[in-house]
Amino acid sequence: MPHTIALVDDDQNILASLSAALEDEGYAVDTYGDGEEALSGIGTRPVDLAILDIKMPRMDGMELLTQLRQRDTLPVIFLTSKDDEVDEVMGLRLGADDYIKKPFSQRLLLERIRAVLRRHEAANKDTDGDQIMRRGDLVLDPARHLCTWKGDEINLTVTEFLLVEALARRPGHVKNRDQLIDAAYGEHIYVDDRTIDSHVKRLRRKFKAADDDFQEIETLYGVGYRYRAD
């Protein structure tokens, strides 16, 4: 089955040209003209990735991502204006997986889509039971992109899952922010330190919603983070 991409932009020319290019590459495409329309439509059938313009009427891309993240963990790529670094930074801190600046080449966008889908599939790669990671009350199952804490499922985005996996792989060992950026994003995208801090805060909120006593992700100020050893 082809990957399905949700494309959200209020520019009808962009919707038409990008959807045609994506379909030529073998993707199925659902198009939406603004954030409110997308919020109602995304989820009515399986979607593998969403591409969101930031500046849209009725509901912009930032608000749409915030709303989607309350119910979904699908990979998201932001389309940002040429010179607006604030949009890029805020988008990543809200949980976007990548961004691309307008104007852009369709080839570059296709490469970014493939890269994000590879990351998503790597986090969901086929594994056997011996490769399930267990760290006390934490269980990470990459085959099903499943994270549980004390038996309760924690819904994580691809980026969040990769961060938890990187921290939990070696409990007690400190991971600095650059190491966590490499684990979660790879080398093709610039991410500042505060973006990692925002992800960690969001991770703690998710785990604390399941267990108010959760303290396993520790901060070493000026150094980085570590997963507490048993």
C-alpha positions in Angstrom: 0.0 0.0 0.0 1.3 3.5 -0.8 2.1 5.9 2.0 -0.7 8.5 2.5 0.2 12.1 3.0 -2.1 14.9 4.3 -1.2 18.2 2.6 -2.5 21.3 4.2 -2.1 24.8 2.6 -4.4 27.7 1.8 -2.6 28.3 -1.5 -4.5 26.2 -4.1 -1.6 26.4 -6.6 0.7 24.8 -4.0 -1.9 22.1 -3.2 -2.3 21.3 -6.9 1.4 21.2 -7.8 2.5 19.3 -4.7 -0.3 16.8 -4.7 0.5 16.0 -8.4 4.2 15.7 -7.6 3.6 13.4 -4.6 1.2 11.2 -6.6 3.8 10.9 -9.4 6.1 9.5 -6.7 3.5 6.9 -5.7 2.0 8.6 -2.6 -1.7 8.9 -1.9 -2.6 12.5 -1.0 -5.4 14.1 1.0 -5.5 17.9 0.5 -7.0 20.5 2.9 -7.3 24.2 2.3 -6.9 25.3 6.0 -6.3 24.1 9.5 -9.9 23.6 10.5 -10.7 21.5 7.5 -7.6 19.4 8.1 -8.4 18.9 11.8 -11.8 17.5 10.8 -10.4 15.4 8.0 -7.1 14.0 9.3 -7.8 10.7 11.0 -10.9 9.7 9.0 -8.5 7.3 7.2 -4.9 6.3 8.0 -2.3 8.9 7.3 1.4 8.3 7.4 2.7 11.9 7.3 1.3 15.4 7.3 2.7 18.5 5.6 1.4 21.7 7.2 1.7 25.3 6.1 2.1 27.6 9.1 0.3 30.8 7.9 -3.3 29.9 7.1 -6.7 31.5 7.8 -9.1 30.2 10.4 -6.5 27.9 12.1 -2.8 28.2 11.4 -0.3 25.4 11.3 0.9 25.9 14.8 -2.6 25.6 16.3 -3.3 22.6 14.0 -0.2 20.8 15.2 -1.1 21.5 18.8 -4.6 20.1 18.2 -3.2 17.0 16.3 -0.7 16.3 19.0 -3.5 15.9 21.5 -4.8 12.9 19.6 -2.1 11.7 17.1 1.6 11.1 16.8 1.9 11.0 13.0 5.1 12.6 11.6 4.7 16.3 10.6 6.7 18.5 8.3 6.2 22.2 8.5 6.3 24.6 5.5 7.7 27.9 6.8 8.2 31.4 5.3 11.6 32.1 3.9 13.1 34.1 6.7 11.0 33.3 9.7 13.3 31.3 12.0 10.8 31.8 14.9 8.3 29.6 13.0 10.9 26.9 12.5 12.0 26.9 16.2 8.4 27.0 17.6 7.3 24.3 15.2 10.0 21.9 16.3 9.3 22.7 20.0 5.6 21.9 19.5 6.5 18.5 18.1 7.1 18.9 14.4 9.6 16.4 13.0 11.1 18.6 10.3 10.6 21.9 8.4 11.3 23.2 5.0 11.4 26.9 3.9 9.4 28.4 1.1 10.2 28.7 -1.7 11.5 25.2 -2.0 12.2 22.6 -4.8 9.9 19.7 -5.0 12.9 17.4 -5.1 14.1 18.8 -1.7 10.6 18.2 -0.2 10.5 14.7 -1.5 13.9 14.0 0.1 12.7 15.4 3.4 9.6 13.3 3.2 11.6 10.1 2.6 13.9 11.0 5.5 11.1 11.5 8.0 9.4 8.3 6.8 12.6 6.4 7.2 13.0 7.7 10.8 9.4 6.6 11.4 9.9 3.2 9.9 13.2 2.8 11.8 11.3 3.4 15.0 8.7 0.8 13.9 11.2 -1.7 12.3 10.5 -5.4 12.6 12.1 -6.8 15.7 11.7 -10.0 17.7 10.8 -10.2 21.4 14.5 -10.2 22.5 14.9 -6.7 21.1 12.1 -5.2 23.2 13.8 -2.8 25.7 12.9 -3.1 29.3 14.1 -0.7 31.9 12.3 -1.4 35.2 8.7 -0.1 34.6 9.6 1.2 31.1 9.0 -1.0 28.1 9.9 0.1 24.6 8.7 -2.1 21.7 10.1 -0.6 18.4 8.2 -3.2 16.3 4.9 -1.7 17.3 6.2 1.8 18.2 4.8 1.1 21.7 6.0 2.7 24.9 4.5 1.6 28.3 5.1 2.7 31.8 3.9 0.4 34.6 1.7 -1.2 32.0 0.1 2.1 30.8 0.6 3.0 27.2 2.4 6.4 26.6 1.6 7.9 23.2 4.8 9.2 21.8 5.7 10.9 18.5 8.5 9.5 16.4 10.9 12.1 17.8 9.9 11.5 21.4 10.2 7.7 21.0 13.7 8.1 19.6 14.7 10.4 22.5 13.4 8.0 25.2 15.1 5.1 23.4 18.4 7.0 23.3 18.2 7.9 27.0 17.0 4.5 28.2 19.5 2.5 26.2 22.3 3.2 28.8 20.8 4.1 32.1 23.0 6.3 34.3 25.0 7.6 31.3 24.6 11.2 30.4 23.5 12.2 27.0 24.3 15.8 26.0 21.9 17.8 23.8 24.0 17.3 20.7 23.9 13.5 21.1 20.1 13.6 21.6 19.7 15.8 18.5 21.6 13.2 16.5 19.6 10.4 17.9 16.2 12.1 17.2 16.8 14.1 14.1 20.0 13.0 12.3 22.3 15.4 10.6 20.0 17.0 7.9 18.3 19.5 10.2 19.4 22.2 12.6 17.8 22.0 16.1 18.8 24.3 19.0 19.3 23.1 22.6 16.0 24.5 23.8 14.1 22.3 21.3 15.5 19.2 23.1 14.5 20.8 26.4 11.0 21.3 25.2 10.8 17.7 24.1 12.0 16.5 27.5 9.4 18.7 29.3 6.7 17.2 27.1 7.9 13.7 27.7 7.9 14.2 31.5 4.3 15.6 31.3 3.2 12.5 29.4 4.8 10.1 31.8 3.6 12.0 34.8 0.1 11.8 33.5 0.4 8.1 33.9 2.4 8.2 37.1 2.8 11.4 39.1 5.9 9.9 40.8 7.8 9.5 37.5 11.3 10.9 37.9 13.4 8.7 35.7 14.5 11.4 33.2 17.0 13.4 35.1 18.5 16.8 34.2 22.2 17.6 34.7 22.3 21.3 34.4 24.8 22.5 31.9 25.5 18.9 30.8 22.5 17.1 29.5 20.0 14.4 30.5 20.2 10.8 31.7 17.8 8.0 32.3 18.1 7.1 36.0 19.8 3.8 36.7 17.9 1.2 38.8 
